[in-house]
């Protein structure tokens, strides 16, 4: 089944289910030069900010994908059917620094419609996003002390807001 473009007004999703149960692949870089990397993300949000449809993703500076999301102005978020859960788990647990983990995964990168970062042929949902904001987590601002347990190495996430430019869905 081919992708269809879905307008933001038509887009209907269960965001908590997407993030918590389906996960996403966050991919940044340039498809045309084959210079990109991907990682599995399960923390984030989808909504409206500054009158724009947006996603919010977080990336630790220790991740290889951090270099790509810093260097490029766009990224994709791809959700997958449940049969890809093992693949997403693997892509989230190994680095692309020393291994071609995308090739190893068997997933097929495809060009996006409006941005440089690729999506994936096997995805059920692709969000093409342009970065519009970033900031770093400030641990002194954590109101719930239990949050700190997520950072034993003190490698606090950088937050990125991406304006959703294109939504592709099966």
C-alpha positions in Angstrom: 0.0 0.0 0.0 1.4 3.4 -1.0 1.8 6.4 1.2 -0.8 9.2 1.0 -0.3 12.8 2.1 -2.5 13.7 5.0 -3.2 17.3 5.8 -2.6 18.5 9.3 -6.4 19.1 9.7 -7.1 15.5 8.7 -4.3 13.9 10.8 -5.7 11.8 13.6 -3.3 10.0 16.0 -3.1 8.6 19.4 0.1 10.4 20.5 0.7 8.5 23.8 0.3 5.2 22.0 2.7 6.4 19.2 5.4 7.4 21.7 5.0 4.7 24.3 4.0 1.6 22.4 5.0 2.1 18.8 8.1 4.3 19.1 9.6 6.3 16.3 12.8 6.3 14.3 14.3 9.8 14.3 16.4 10.3 11.3 18.5 13.4 10.5 20.9 14.1 7.6 20.8 14.1 3.9 19.4 11.3 1.8 21.0 12.4 -1.5 24.5 12.2 -0.1 23.8 9.1 2.0 25.0 11.0 5.1 22.3 10.4 7.7 21.7 8.4 10.9 18.7 7.2 12.7 17.8 6.3 16.3 14.8 4.9 18.1 12.9 7.5 20.2 10.1 6.8 22.6 10.0 10.2 24.4 8.4 13.3 22.8 5.3 15.1 21.9 3.0 16.1 19.1 1.0 19.3 19.2 0.8 23.0 18.3 3.3 25.6 19.2 3.5 29.2 17.8 0.5 28.4 15.6 2.5 25.6 13.9 1.9 21.8 14.0 5.0 20.5 15.7 6.8 17.5 17.3 9.2 17.7 20.2 12.0 15.2 20.3 14.9 14.8 22.7 18.5 13.6 21.9 21.4 13.0 24.3 24.6 14.7 23.2 26.4 11.3 23.5 24.3 9.8 20.7 25.7 9.7 17.1 22.4 11.0 15.8 23.1 14.2 17.8 25.8 15.2 15.3 23.3 14.9 12.5 20.4 16.7 14.1 22.8 19.5 15.0 24.3 19.8 11.5 21.1 19.6 9.5 17.9 21.7 9.6 15.4 18.9 9.3 14.5 15.4 10.5 11.9 12.7 10.0 9.9 10.7 12.6 8.8 7.3 11.3 6.3 5.0 13.1 6.2 1.3 12.1 3.8 -1.6 12.4 4.3 -3.9 15.4 6.3 -6.5 13.5 9.2 -4.0 13.3 9.5 -3.7 17.1 12.7 -5.9 17.3 14.3 -3.9 14.5 13.5 -0.6 16.3 14.8 -2.0 19.6 18.1 -2.9 17.8 18.3 0.5 16.1 17.9 2.2 19.5 20.6 0.1 21.2 23.5 0.2 18.8 25.4 3.2 17.4 25.8 4.0 13.8 29.3 5.4 14.4 31.0 2.1 13.7 28.3 -0.1 12.2 26.0 0.5 9.2 23.0 -0.2 11.4 20.5 0.9 8.8 21.8 -1.5 6.3 22.0 -4.2 8.9 18.3 -3.5 9.9 17.0 -4.3 6.4 14.9 -1.1 6.4 14.9 0.8 3.1 15.5 4.6 3.3 13.5 6.7 0.9 13.6 10.4 0.0 11.3 12.8 1.7 9.0 15.1 -0.2 10.2 18.5 1.3 13.3 17.9 3.4 16.8 16.3 3.1 16.4 13.7 5.8 15.0 10.3 4.6 12.0 8.3 5.7 11.6 4.5 5.5 9.6 2.5 3.1 8.4 0.1 5.8 7.0 2.9 8.0 3.2 3.3 8.5 3.6 7.0 9.3 6.3 9.6 8.3 6.4 13.1 9.7 8.8 15.4 7.8 9.9 18.2 10.1 12.0 21.4 9.9 13.8 22.4 13.2 12.4 25.6 14.7 13.8 25.6 18.2 16.2 23.8 20.6 17.1 24.0 24.2 19.0 21.9 26.7 17.4 20.2 29.8 18.3 22.1 32.9 18.3 19.6 35.8 17.7 22.4 38.3 14.3 22.8 36.7 13.2 19.2 37.3 10.2 19.5 39.7 10.0 15.8 40.2 13.2 14.5 41.7 12.6 11.0 40.2 13.4 12.4 36.8 17.1 12.6 37.7 17.3 8.8 37.8 17.1 8.9 34.0 20.5 10.6 33.9 23.1 8.6 35.9 25.8 9.9 33.5 24.5 13.5 33.6 24.0 13.4 29.8 20.9 15.6 29.7 18.9 15.7 26.5 18.8 18.5 24.1 15.2 19.3 23.1 14.2 20.0 19.5 11.0 21.3 18.2 10.3 20.5 14.5 7.5 22.1 12.5 5.6 19.3 10.8 5.7 20.1 7.0 4.4 16.8 5.5 2.5 13.9 7.0 2.6 10.6 5.0 0.4 7.7 6.2 -0.6 4.3 4.9 
